[in-house]
Amino acid sequence: MKRTINFFRNDLLFSISLLLAIIAVTLGRFSVQDINFKVIATLGGLMLVISGLDSTGILSYFGQILVKKSLTFRQLIRYIVLLSFLVRCF
């Protein structure tokens, strides 16, 4: 019990989110039809793909390349935004 209390005290963001979710479910109208299972399945698949890429080390390799190529922090952010835009287009 003490371990659970310490968990909720240490993870304040989770505690507030859980409290707000409980309030929203009890006070609001909630239905199973409100849940978009297609989006949840898509996000789960995306997490599996990213986890697989991370376990192979490809993400670390590309991250190191981006850091080496960029001269400033602003340029690094520019590369990351541009890369995410280009990947989203395809």
C-alpha positions in Angstrom: 0.0 0.0 0.0 2.8 2.3 0.9 4.5 1.6 -2.5 1.3 2.6 -4.3 1.0 5.8 -2.4 4.6 6.7 -3.2 4.0 6.0 -6.8 1.1 8.4 -7.0 3.1 11.1 -5.1 6.1 10.7 -7.4 4.2 10.7 -10.7 2.1 13.8 -10.3 1.2 14.1 -14.0 -0.2 10.5 -14.0 -2.1 11.2 -10.7 -3.8 14.3 -12.1 -4.6 12.7 -15.4 -6.2 9.7 -13.6 -8.2 12.0 -11.4 -9.5 14.0 -14.3 -10.3 10.8 -16.2 -12.3 9.4 -13.3 -14.2 12.7 -12.9 -14.9 12.8 -16.7 -16.2 9.3 -16.7 -18.4 9.7 -13.6 -19.9 13.1 -14.5 -20.1 12.9 -18.2 -21.9 10.6 -20.6 -19.6 7.8 -21.6 -20.3 5.1 -24.2 -18.2 2.4 -25.8 -19.1 3.9 -29.2 -17.1 7.0 -28.3 -13.9 5.0 -28.4 -12.2 5.0 -31.8 -10.6 1.5 -31.8 -9.1 2.1 -35.3 -6.9 5.0 -33.9 -5.9 2.9 -30.9 -4.9 0.0 -33.1 -2.9 2.3 -35.4 -1.1 3.9 -32.5 -0.3 0.4 -31.1 1.1 -0.7 -34.4 3.2 2.5 -34.6 4.6 1.9 -31.1 5.5 -1.7 -32.2 7.3 -0.4 -35.3 9.2 2.3 -33.4 10.1 -0.3 -30.7 11.5 -2.6 -33.4 13.5 0.1 -35.0 14.8 1.2 -31.6 15.9 -2.4 -30.7 17.9 -2.6 -34.0 19.7 0.6 -33.2 18.6 2.4 -36.4 17.1 5.3 -34.5 20.3 5.9 -32.5 22.3 5.7 -35.7 20.2 8.3 -37.5 20.1 10.5 -34.4 23.9 10.5 -34.2 24.1 11.4 -37.9 21.6 14.3 -37.4 23.7 15.6 -34.4 26.9 15.4 -36.4 25.5 17.2 -39.4 23.9 20.1 -37.6 26.2 22.9 -36.4 23.8 24.6 -34.0 20.8 23.5 -31.9 18.5 25.5 -34.2 19.7 23.7 -37.2 19.2 20.4 -35.5 15.6 21.3 -34.7 15.2 22.4 -38.3 16.4 19.1 -39.6 14.1 17.2 -37.3 11.0 19.2 -38.3 11.9 18.9 -42.0 12.5 15.1 -41.6 9.2 14.6 -39.9 7.4 16.6 -42.6 9.1 14.7 -45.4 8.3 11.3 -43.8 4.7 12.3 -43.3 4.4 13.1 -47.0 5.1 9.5 -48.0 
